Amino acid sequence: MHTAGIRAVFSLARSGFRLDVDLQLPGLGVTALFGHSGSGKTTVLRCVAGLERAPDGFLSVNDEVWQDDAQGVFMPTYQRPLGYVFQEASLFAHLCVRKNLEYGQKRVPPASRKVAFEQALELLGIESLLTRRPESLSGGERQRVGIARALLTSPKLLLLDEPLAALDQKRKNEILPYLERLHDELAIPILYVSHSLDEVAQLADYLVLLEHGQVVASGPLQETLARLDLPGAFVNDAGVVLKTVVAAHEIADALTRLDFSGGSIYVASRTEPLGRSVRCRVHARDVSLTLQQPSATSILNLVPATVVDVADTETPAHVLVNLDAGGTPLLARITRRSRNQLGITSGLAVWAQIKAVALLG
């Protein structure tokens, strides 16, 4: 039954709530558990950590079985090679940052350590904090120390339970680049709980959407965000994530050109070097459609695409159109009247006019 990747089968009844999930997740990268409060995100994480025991449950992490009740296997939390970071970094108040970090590292025999002390410091940018006590740190600094301490246990799985929820926007913006670095530079799978679609769009490779303890959708981020049967989950936030590469800096016009499988888009001048990967968020409300390539328009970002499907929205006057732009999904939110006037139907070739592009990170 066990296989590479993460397999999690949990069924758990609580007063007024039932968790019932069967997940097959990637063994690398960031998997986001997304949903409203009470959807079961943290309960899944607690079951993975062994803090809650789902009867008849099963959990394997990259071929290691941590729970298999059918075989009488249940590894207690302290034996599971995982790191767990909560909303509040629960650092030891009486210890300086260095001692907090060493506490995490001491749990692992030297021969089994995968993350070096200096590497954790550099990844989280906390070299200058080593002599300070937790009470003198900002919320963002405390979280970075907490994540570094979790990494120094050399986990085979890192659990992040809304690590930015207690921070203001400035501190969130401060810590997100460090989370991106973990994603890019560490070969440790991460389960990331959030109810912020912006965070998910910036960090995740794979998305699990939970509602009332049930899995509503599970799949690669780009494909799952573009599904037309899920717009209610994202309310007015329907849109996609484009994975692009910095292709040119057009200095005279203060623009940067980003290339992706569907073509090119322009954004305000960026400082990233050529070849750097950049994620962009394109909201469905910022995409309009035309049947011919416009010759005189102020909209710079024009992408040829093919209509895949059309679906109703929660607003009767609007529909959502799923597009294929050279293998990259796009969503457009247009009026029902426009859909009828243009004859928008599956297989039709169109031009997507992208009015706004939000760079992530």
C-alpha positions as CSV (number, residue, x, y, z in Angstrom):
1,M,0.0,0.0,0.0
2,H,2.8,2.4,0.7
3,T,4.6,4.3,-2.1
4,A,7.0,7.2,-2.7
5,G,5.4,10.5,-1.9
6,I,3.1,11.1,1.0
7,R,0.0,8.9,1.5
8,A,-2.4,10.0,4.2
9,V,-5.7,8.3,5.1
10,F,-7.5,9.7,8.1
11,S,-11.0,9.5,9.4
12,L,-11.8,11.3,12.6
13,A,-15.1,12.2,14.3
14,R,-15.4,15.2,16.7
15,S,-18.4,16.9,18.1
16,G,-20.0,18.7,15.1
17,F,-17.1,17.8,12.8
18,R,-15.8,14.9,10.8
19,L,-12.5,14.6,9.0
20,D,-12.4,12.1,6.2
21,V,-9.4,12.4,3.8
22,D,-7.5,10.1,1.5
23,L,-4.5,11.9,0.0
24,Q,-1.7,11.0,-2.3
25,L,0.8,14.0,-2.2
26,P,4.1,14.7,-3.8
27,G,7.2,13.7,-1.9
28,L,9.0,16.9,-2.7
29,G,8.1,20.6,-2.9
30,V,5.4,22.6,-1.0
31,T,1.9,21.1,-0.7
32,A,-0.6,23.7,0.6
33,L,-3.7,22.7,2.6
34,F,-6.1,25.5,1.8
35,G,-9.6,26.2,3.1
36,H,-11.7,28.4,5.4
37,S,-11.4,28.2,9.2
38,G,-12.9,24.9,10.4
39,S,-12.2,23.1,7.1
40,G,-9.9,20.5,8.8
41,K,-6.5,21.9,7.7
42,T,-4.8,21.8,11.1
43,T,-6.5,18.5,12.1
44,V,-4.8,16.9,9.0
45,L,-1.5,18.3,10.2
46,R,-2.0,17.1,13.7
47,C,-2.8,13.6,12.4
48,V,0.4,13.7,10.3
49,A,2.4,14.7,13.4
50,G,0.8,12.0,15.5
51,L,-0.7,14.6,17.9
52,E,-4.1,13.3,17.0
53,R,-4.7,9.6,16.3
54,A,-7.2,8.8,13.6
55,P,-8.4,5.2,14.2
56,D,-7.7,2.9,11.3
57,G,-5.5,5.6,9.8
58,F,-2.6,5.2,7.4
59,L,0.4,7.5,6.8
60,S,3.6,6.9,4.8
61,V,6.2,9.5,4.0
62,N,8.5,8.6,1.1
63,D,8.3,4.9,1.7
64,E,8.5,5.1,5.6
65,V,5.3,4.0,7.3
66,W,4.5,6.2,10.3
67,Q,1.0,4.8,10.9
68,D,-0.8,1.7,9.7
69,D,-3.4,0.6,12.2
70,A,-4.3,-2.5,10.1
71,Q,-0.7,-3.7,10.9
72,G,-0.6,-2.3,14.4
73,V,1.9,0.4,13.5
74,F,1.7,3.9,15.2
75,M,4.9,5.9,15.5
76,P,4.6,8.4,18.4
77,T,5.2,12.0,17.6
78,Y,8.7,12.1,19.3
79,Q,9.9,9.3,16.9
80,R,8.6,10.9,13.7
81,P,11.4,12.7,11.8
82,L,9.4,15.9,11.3
83,G,9.6,19.6,12.1
84,Y,6.5,21.5,13.2
85,V,6.1,25.3,13.1
86,F,3.0,26.8,14.6
87,Q,1.4,30.3,14.2
88,E,3.4,31.4,17.2
89,A,7.1,30.4,17.3
90,S,7.2,28.7,20.7
91,L,10.8,29.5,21.5
92,F,12.3,28.9,25.0
93,A,12.2,32.4,26.6
94,H,15.1,31.7,28.9
95,L,17.5,30.7,26.1
96,C,19.2,32.9,23.5
97,V,18.6,32.2,19.8
98,R,21.8,30.1,19.5
99,K,20.7,27.9,22.4
100,N,17.2,27.5,21.0
101,L,18.7,26.4,17.7
102,E,21.1,24.0,19.4
103,Y,18.2,22.4,21.3
104,G,16.7,21.4,17.9
105,Q,20.0,20.1,16.6
106,K,20.9,18.1,19.6
107,R,17.9,15.8,18.9
108,V,19.7,14.4,15.9
109,P,22.9,12.3,16.0
110,P,25.8,14.1,14.2
111,A,25.9,11.4,11.5
112,S,22.2,11.9,10.7
113,R,22.2,15.6,10.4
114,K,21.1,16.8,6.9
115,V,21.0,20.5,7.6
116,A,24.1,22.2,8.9
117,F,23.9,24.9,11.6
118,E,25.5,27.6,9.3
119,Q,23.1,26.5,6.4
120,A,20.0,27.0,8.6
121,L,21.3,30.4,9.7
122,E,22.0,31.5,6.1
123,L,18.7,30.2,4.7
124,L,16.6,32.1,7.3
125,G,18.9,35.2,7.5
126,I,19.3,35.0,11.3
127,E,23.1,35.1,11.6
128,S,22.9,38.5,13.5
129,L,20.3,37.2,16.0
130,L,22.3,34.5,17.8
131,T,22.9,36.3,21.1
132,R,19.5,37.7,21.5
133,R,16.6,36.5,23.6
134,P,13.2,35.8,22.1
135,E,11.5,38.7,23.8
136,S,13.8,41.1,21.9
137,L,12.8,39.7,18.5
138,S,10.1,40.9,16.2
139,G,7.3,38.4,15.3
140,G,8.9,37.8,11.9
141,E,12.3,37.2,13.5
142,R,10.8,34.7,16.0
143,Q,9.2,32.8,13.2
144,R,12.4,32.6,11.2
145,V,14.2,31.3,14.3
146,G,11.4,28.8,14.9
147,I,11.7,27.5,11.3
148,A,15.5,27.3,11.6
149,R,15.1,25.2,14.8
150,A,12.7,22.9,13.0
151,L,15.1,22.5,10.1
152,L,18.0,21.6,12.5
153,T,16.1,18.5,13.6
154,S,16.9,17.3,10.0
155,P,13.2,16.5,9.3
156,K,12.0,14.2,6.5
157,L,8.8,16.4,6.5
158,L,8.3,20.0,7.5
159,L,4.8,21.1,8.8
160,L,4.0,24.8,8.7
161,D,0.7,25.6,10.4
162,E,-0.3,29.2,9.2
163,P,3.2,30.5,10.1
164,L,2.3,34.0,8.9
165,A,-1.2,34.3,10.4
166,A,-0.1,36.2,13.5
167,L,2.1,38.7,11.6
168,D,1.2,42.1,10.1
169,Q,1.6,42.6,6.3
170,K,5.1,44.1,6.7
171,R,6.3,41.1,8.6
172,K,4.7,38.7,6.2
173,N,6.5,40.4,3.3
174,E,9.7,40.1,5.3
175,I,9.4,36.4,5.9
176,L,7.9,35.2,2.5
177,P,11.3,35.4,0.6
178,Y,12.8,33.1,3.2
179,L,10.0,30.6,2.8
180,E,10.6,30.7,-1.0
181,R,14.3,29.9,-0.4
182,L,13.3,26.8,1.6
183,H,11.2,25.7,-1.3
184,D,14.0,26.3,-3.8
185,E,17.0,25.1,-1.9
186,L,15.9,22.2,0.4
187,A,14.9,18.7,-0.7
188,I,12.5,18.4,2.2
189,P,8.7,18.1,1.5
190,I,6.6,20.8,3.2
191,L,3.0,20.7,4.2
192,Y,1.8,24.3,4.5
193,V,-1.5,25.2,6.1
194,S,-3.0,28.6,5.0
195,H,-6.3,30.4,4.3
196,S,-4.4,33.1,2.3
197,L,-4.6,32.5,-1.4
198,D,-1.7,34.9,-2.0
199,E,0.6,32.9,0.2
200,V,-0.5,29.7,-1.5
201,A,0.0,31.2,-4.9
202,Q,3.5,32.4,-4.0
203,L,4.8,29.2,-2.4
204,A,2.9,26.1,-3.3
205,D,3.5,23.5,-6.0
206,Y,0.5,21.4,-5.1
207,L,-2.9,22.4,-3.7
208,V,-5.3,20.5,-1.5
209,L,-8.7,22.3,-1.0
210,L,-10.6,21.3,2.1
211,E,-14.2,22.0,3.1
212,H,-16.0,20.6,6.2
213,G,-13.3,17.9,6.7
214,Q,-13.5,16.7,3.1
215,V,-11.1,17.0,0.2
216,V,-12.9,19.1,-2.5
217,A,-9.9,19.1,-4.9
218,S,-6.3,18.0,-4.9
219,G,-3.7,18.6,-7.7
220,P,-0.9,20.7,-9.1
221,L,-1.4,24.4,-8.2
222,Q,-1.7,25.8,-11.7
223,E,-4.3,23.2,-12.9
224,T,-6.3,23.3,-9.6
225,L,-6.6,27.1,-9.5
226,A,-7.9,27.0,-13.1
227,R,-10.7,24.4,-12.5
228,L,-14.1,25.8,-13.3
229,D,-15.9,23.6,-10.8
230,L,-14.2,25.4,-7.9
231,P,-14.7,29.1,-8.3
232,G,-16.9,29.3,-5.2
233,A,-14.0,28.2,-3.1
234,F,-12.0,31.2,-4.3
235,V,-15.0,33.7,-4.3
236,N,-13.9,36.8,-6.2
237,D,-10.2,35.7,-6.2
238,A,-10.5,33.3,-9.1
239,G,-7.3,33.4,-11.1
240,V,-4.2,31.5,-12.0
241,V,-0.5,31.5,-11.3
242,L,1.9,31.8,-14.2
243,K,5.4,30.4,-13.9
244,T,7.6,32.7,-15.9
245,V,11.3,33.5,-16.6
246,V,12.8,36.9,-16.8
247,A,13.7,37.3,-20.5
248,A,14.6,41.0,-21.0
249,H,14.8,44.3,-19.3
250,E,13.5,47.0,-21.7
251,I,15.1,50.0,-19.9
252,A,13.9,52.7,-22.2
253,D,10.2,51.9,-21.3
254,A,10.9,50.8,-17.7
255,L,9.5,47.3,-18.5
256,T,10.6,43.7,-17.9
257,R,9.6,41.0,-20.3
258,L,8.6,37.7,-18.8
259,D,8.3,34.6,-21.0
260,F,6.2,31.5,-20.3
261,S,4.9,28.6,-22.4
262,G,2.0,30.7,-23.7
263,G,4.1,33.7,-24.9
264,S,5.3,36.8,-23.1
265,I,4.0,39.4,-20.7
266,Y,5.3,42.8,-19.6
267,V,5.5,44.1,-16.1
268,A,7.0,47.2,-14.5
269,S,10.8,47.1,-14.5
270,R,12.2,44.4,-12.1
271,T,15.7,43.9,-10.7
272,E,15.8,40.1,-11.1
273,P,18.6,38.8,-13.4
274,L,17.8,37.3,-16.7
275,G,16.8,33.7,-16.5
276,R,15.4,34.0,-13.0
277,S,12.1,32.2,-12.4
278,V,9.2,34.4,-11.3
279,R,5.7,33.6,-10.4
280,C,2.8,35.9,-11.4
281,R,-0.8,36.0,-10.4
282,V,-3.4,36.8,-13.0
283,H,-6.9,37.3,-11.8
284,A,-9.8,36.2,-14.0
285,R,-11.4,39.7,-13.6
286,D,-8.3,41.2,-15.3
287,V,-8.5,39.1,-18.4
288,S,-10.8,40.1,-21.4
289,L,-11.2,38.2,-24.7
290,T,-11.2,39.2,-28.4
291,L,-11.5,37.2,-31.5
292,Q,-8.9,39.1,-33.5
293,Q,-5.5,40.3,-32.5
294,P,-6.0,43.9,-31.6
295,S,-3.8,46.3,-33.7
296,A,-4.4,49.5,-31.6
297,T,-4.7,48.9,-27.9
298,S,-3.1,50.2,-24.7
299,I,-3.1,46.7,-23.3
300,L,0.5,45.3,-23.7
301,N,-0.2,41.8,-22.7
302,L,-1.9,39.9,-25.5
303,V,-1.7,36.1,-25.4
304,P,-3.2,33.7,-28.0
305,A,-5.3,31.0,-26.4
306,T,-7.9,28.3,-27.0
307,V,-11.2,28.1,-25.1
308,V,-11.3,24.9,-23.0
309,D,-14.6,25.3,-21.2
310,V,-17.1,27.9,-19.9
311,A,-18.9,27.9,-16.5
312,D,-21.4,29.9,-14.6
313,T,-20.3,32.0,-11.6
314,E,-22.1,33.1,-8.4
315,T,-23.1,36.3,-10.4
316,P,-25.7,35.5,-13.0
317,A,-24.4,38.2,-15.4
318,H,-20.9,36.7,-15.5
319,V,-19.2,33.5,-16.7
320,L,-15.7,32.1,-16.2
321,V,-13.8,30.9,-19.3
322,N,-11.0,28.4,-18.9
323,L,-8.3,28.9,-21.6
324,D,-5.2,27.0,-22.7
325,A,-2.4,29.4,-23.6
326,G,0.4,27.1,-25.0
327,G,-0.1,24.6,-22.2
328,T,-0.6,27.2,-19.4
329,P,-4.1,27.5,-18.0
330,L,-5.7,31.0,-17.9
331,L,-9.1,32.1,-16.6
332,A,-11.2,35.0,-17.9
333,R,-14.2,36.4,-16.2
334,I,-16.5,38.0,-18.8
335,T,-20.2,38.9,-19.1
336,R,-22.7,36.4,-20.3
337,R,-23.7,38.9,-23.0
338,S,-20.0,39.0,-24.2
339,R,-19.9,35.3,-24.3
340,N,-23.0,35.1,-26.5
341,Q,-22.0,38.0,-28.7
342,L,-18.5,36.5,-29.4
343,G,-19.7,32.9,-29.6
344,I,-17.3,31.8,-26.9
345,T,-17.4,28.0,-26.9
346,S,-14.9,25.1,-26.4
347,G,-12.2,24.9,-29.1
348,L,-12.5,28.6,-30.2
349,A,-9.2,30.5,-30.8
350,V,-9.2,33.8,-29.0
351,W,-6.7,36.5,-27.8
352,A,-6.5,37.0,-24.0
353,Q,-5.9,40.6,-23.1
354,I,-4.3,40.7,-19.6
355,K,-5.0,44.1,-18.0
356,A,-3.0,43.5,-14.8
357,V,-0.3,41.1,-13.6
358,A,0.6,40.8,-9.9
359,L,4.1,39.6,-9.3
360,L,4.5,37.3,-6.4
361,G,7.7,37.9,-4.4
